[in-house]
Amino acid sequence: EALRGVAASVPDVVLMDLQLGDGVDGVEATRRIRELPTPPQVLVLTTYETDADIMRAVDAGATGYLLKACPPEELFQGIRAAARGESVLSAKVAARVMKRMRDPGPALSAREVEILELLASGAGNREIARRLFITEATVKTHLVHIYGKLGVDTRTAAVTAAVERRLIRLP
């Protein structure tokens, strides 16, 4: 629906939530909007503030990331700045990004984050492999890398560490 709306109205800025219900999420919608021939700026407006959510949105082409709890004036200023093509981050998100830059911790790949999210939902290796269209051996290899990066040695510890570090959120 967002893609049709953007194509029909050609806005300067799209406000995008990350959770859109069943089907395409806000990150994928952002990616698709930014691939349009003359794409608008996409400003994420959401309640989710994990490192993984922020990085996925920025990687998809979002020009900014604001939290729904922000004051109205911050939202209005953010929309105006996004329309000018400027990067926009709420103070809380900017603090997380700065902390992450100063102390990057484990550098998990997007695939490793996907695997952690599936682990958190209770999926086993076979289910993860099926859902990601990879082999079980590849899942096991990713798990070895995840364990090493997080300094853990079990699935439960990996999920716990990832949640504590706000790399993922529980379903």
C-alpha positions in Angstrom: 0.0 0.0 0.0 2.9 2.4 0.8 4.4 1.8 -2.6 1.1 2.5 -4.3 0.6 5.6 -2.2 4.1 6.9 -2.9 3.7 6.3 -6.6 0.3 8.1 -6.7 1.1 11.1 -4.6 4.9 11.6 -5.0 5.6 12.9 -1.5 8.8 14.5 -0.3 8.9 12.5 2.9 7.3 9.2 4.0 6.9 8.4 7.7 7.4 4.7 8.1 6.8 2.4 11.0 8.8 -0.8 11.3 5.8 -3.0 12.1 3.2 -3.0 9.5 1.3 -6.2 10.3 1.4 -9.3 8.2 3.5 -9.2 5.1 6.2 -6.7 4.3 7.8 -4.9 7.3 8.8 -1.2 7.4 12.4 -2.0 6.6 11.5 -3.8 3.4 9.0 -1.1 2.4 11.7 1.5 3.0 14.1 -0.4 0.7 11.5 -0.7 -2.0 10.5 3.0 -1.8 14.1 4.1 -2.0 14.5 2.0 -5.1 11.9 4.0 -7.0 13.0 6.2 -9.9 12.4 9.4 -7.9 12.2 8.2 -4.3 11.1 10.4 -1.4 13.0 10.6 1.8 11.9 7.9 4.4 11.8 8.9 8.0 11.3 6.0 10.4 8.8 6.8 13.2 8.6 3.9 15.5 8.7 2.6 19.1 11.5 0.2 18.4 15.0 1.3 19.3 17.2 -1.8 19.2 20.6 -1.5 17.5 19.4 -4.1 15.0 16.2 -2.1 14.1 18.1 1.1 13.7 20.9 -0.4 11.6 18.4 -2.3 9.4 16.4 0.8 8.7 19.4 2.9 7.9 20.9 0.2 5.7 17.5 0.1 3.8 17.9 3.8 3.0 16.0 5.6 5.8 17.2 9.2 6.1 16.2 9.3 9.8 14.9 7.5 12.8 12.6 9.1 15.4 10.7 7.5 18.3 7.0 7.9 18.5 7.3 9.3 22.0 9.2 12.3 20.7 7.6 15.8 21.3 5.5 17.1 18.3 8.0 19.9 17.6 10.8 17.4 17.3 8.7 15.4 14.8 7.9 18.5 12.8 11.6 19.6 12.7 12.6 16.1 11.7 10.1 16.0 8.8 11.4 19.4 7.6 15.0 18.2 7.9 14.3 14.9 6.1 12.6 16.9 3.3 15.9 18.8 2.9 17.7 15.5 2.7 19.3 15.8 6.1 19.9 12.9 8.5 17.5 12.9 11.5 18.0 10.9 14.7 16.1 11.3 17.9 18.4 12.2 20.9 17.9 8.7 22.3 18.7 7.0 19.0 21.7 9.3 18.4 23.1 8.4 21.8 22.7 4.6 21.0 24.5 5.2 17.7 27.3 7.1 19.3 27.7 4.5 22.0 27.8 1.8 19.4 30.5 3.7 17.4 32.6 4.2 20.5 32.2 0.6 21.7 31.1 -1.5 18.7 31.1 -4.8 20.5 30.4 -7.8 18.3 30.0 -7.0 14.7 27.2 -9.3 13.7 26.2 -9.6 10.1 22.6 -9.1 9.0 22.4 -12.9 8.5 23.6 -13.6 12.0 21.0 -11.2 13.4 18.4 -13.0 11.4 19.5 -16.3 12.8 19.5 -14.9 16.4 16.0 -13.6 15.9 14.8 -17.1 14.7 16.6 -18.7 17.6 14.8 -16.3 19.9 11.5 -17.4 18.4 12.3 -21.0 19.2 13.3 -22.2 15.8 15.8 -25.1 15.6 18.6 -25.5 13.0 16.4 -27.3 10.5 13.7 -24.7 10.7 16.2 -21.8 10.4 17.8 -23.5 7.4 14.4 -24.0 5.7 13.2 -20.4 6.4 16.5 -18.8 5.2 17.0 -21.1 2.3 20.4 -22.3 3.5 21.8 -25.7 4.7 21.8 -26.8 8.3 25.6 -26.9 8.0 25.6 -23.2 7.1 23.3 -22.5 10.1 25.8 -24.3 12.4 28.7 -22.3 10.9 26.8 -19.1 11.6 26.1 -20.2 15.2 29.8 -20.8 15.8 30.6 -17.3 14.6 27.7 -15.8 16.7 28.9 -17.7 19.8 32.5 -16.4 19.3 31.4 -12.8 18.7 29.1 -12.8 21.7 31.5 -14.8 24.0 29.0 -17.5 24.7 28.7 -21.2 24.1 25.0 -22.0 24.0 21.9 -21.0 22.0 20.2 -19.7 25.1 23.2 -17.6 26.1 23.5 -16.2 22.6 19.9 -15.1 22.6 20.2 -13.7 26.2 23.4 -11.7 25.3 21.9 -10.4 22.1 18.7 -9.2 23.9 20.8 -7.6 26.7 23.0 -5.8 24.1 19.8 -4.8 22.3 21.0 -6.5 19.1 17.6 -8.2 18.8 14.3 -8.0 20.6 12.2 -10.9 21.7 9.2 -11.8 19.6 
